[in-house]
Amino acid sequence: MHWMHNFIQIAPLLERYDIPVGQVFYPQNTSFISEFFRRAKTEFCRRELFREELLDSYVQSFLIQLSRSNKSSDKMDLNSSEHRRFHWLRYQIRTHPEKSWSVEEMAEAVGLSKSRFHAVYKAAFGNSPMQYVIEMKIDRAKTLLRVEELSDLATIAEKLGYKNQYHFIRQFKAVTGMTPGAFRKQKK
């Protein structure tokens, strides 16, 4: 969970970038969110020259990325019932990435055949359902690597539903460009 204190007047930017207020929406790609908070926190703690201006630019960049994600979501060719079912499914994946998700199970959850589900999902969200599952596992892994500094990689892999620590390490590196160990060292 992240939170921030507004350094700038955010309401005009929300309006400018057409970001809904008082309405939940789910960005297609959430990886930029953690990176934003990491960069903002680092800059905030440095207290260097032009800190406020740089933080303002980070917030503006973040809001632009949120807006783009929201616009991408608007392009979904789903009726309102399908839209709710797909977002409910994505919420379940995001909150339970440790679960062993299968395309068959996800398709059944939204009431579509496996092939139709895969095609609709990819058209609506821009990636495959299994890629989303992997991204959510890696997002949770990043949190666990920061919070559970004493846990070994095998324990973290097991918490995320991986049967094999090496599979976890390969997927983590494929998504982030670094091993979990290197990520953990970088975040200290």
MOFENLIN-V233099 format. One record per backbone hydrogen bond with DSSP energy under -0.5 kcal/mol. NH is the residue of the N-H (numbers start at 0). CO is the residue of the C=O. E is the energy in kcal/mol with one decimal. If there is no record, write none. Layout:
NH_CO_E + NH_CO_E
//
This chain:
9_7_-0.9 + 12_8_-0.5 + 13_9_-2.5 + 14_10_-2.1 + 15_11_-2.7 + 16_12_-2.7 + 17_14_-1.3 + 18_13_-2.9 + 19_17_-0.5 + 26_24_-0.6 + 29_27_-0.5 + 32_29_-1.5 + 33_29_-0.8 + 34_30_-1.2 + 35_31_-2.2 + 36_32_-2.2 + 37_33_-2.3 + 38_34_-2.6 + 39_35_-2.9 + 40_36_-2.5 + 41_37_-2.3 + 42_38_-2.5 + 43_39_-2.7 + 44_40_-2.4 + 45_41_-1.4 + 46_42_-1.2 + 50_47_-1.4 + 53_49_-2.1 + 54_50_-2.7 + 55_51_-2.5 + 56_52_-2.0 + 57_53_-2.1 + 58_54_-2.3 + 59_55_-2.4 + 60_56_-2.5 + 61_57_-2.6 + 62_58_-2.5 + 63_59_-2.1 + 64_60_-2.3 + 65_61_-2.3 + 66_62_-2.5 + 67_63_-2.6 + 68_64_-2.2 + 69_65_-2.4 + 70_66_-2.7 + 71_67_-2.3 + 72_68_-1.9 + 73_69_-1.6 + 74_70_-0.7 + 74_71_-0.9 + 75_72_-1.6 + 77_75_-0.7 + 82_78_-3.0 + 83_79_-2.2 + 84_80_-2.3 + 85_81_-3.0 + 86_82_-2.3 + 87_83_-2.5 + 88_84_-2.3 + 89_85_-2.5 + 90_86_-2.1 + 91_87_-2.4 + 92_88_-2.4 + 93_89_-2.6 + 94_90_-2.4 + 95_91_-1.6 + 98_95_-1.4 + 100_98_-1.4 + 105_101_-2.4 + 106_102_-2.9 + 107_103_-2.3 + 108_104_-2.0 + 109_105_-1.3 + 110_106_-0.6 + 110_107_-0.7 + 111_106_-2.6 + 116_112_-3.1 + 117_113_-2.3 + 118_114_-2.1 + 119_115_-2.8 + 120_116_-3.0 + 121_117_-2.3 + 122_118_-2.2 + 123_119_-2.5 + 124_120_-2.9 + 125_121_-1.9 + 131_127_-1.8 + 132_128_-2.0 + 133_129_-2.4 + 134_130_-2.6 + 135_131_-2.4 + 136_132_-2.2 + 137_133_-2.5 + 138_134_-2.5 + 139_135_-2.2 + 140_136_-2.4 + 141_137_-2.3 + 142_138_-1.5 + 143_139_-2.6 + 144_140_-2.8 + 145_141_-1.6 + 146_142_-2.8 + 147_143_-2.7 + 148_146_-1.0 + 150_147_-1.3 + 155_151_-2.0 + 156_152_-3.0 + 157_153_-2.3 + 158_154_-2.2 + 159_155_-1.3 + 160_157_-1.6 + 161_156_-2.6 + 167_163_-1.7 + 168_164_-2.4 + 169_165_-2.4 + 170_166_-2.5 + 171_167_-2.8 + 172_168_-2.4 + 173_169_-2.2 + 174_170_-2.0 + 175_171_-2.8 + 176_172_-2.3 + 182_178_-2.4 + 183_179_-2.6 + 184_180_-2.1 + 185_181_-2.3 + 186_182_-1.7 + 187_184_-1.1
//
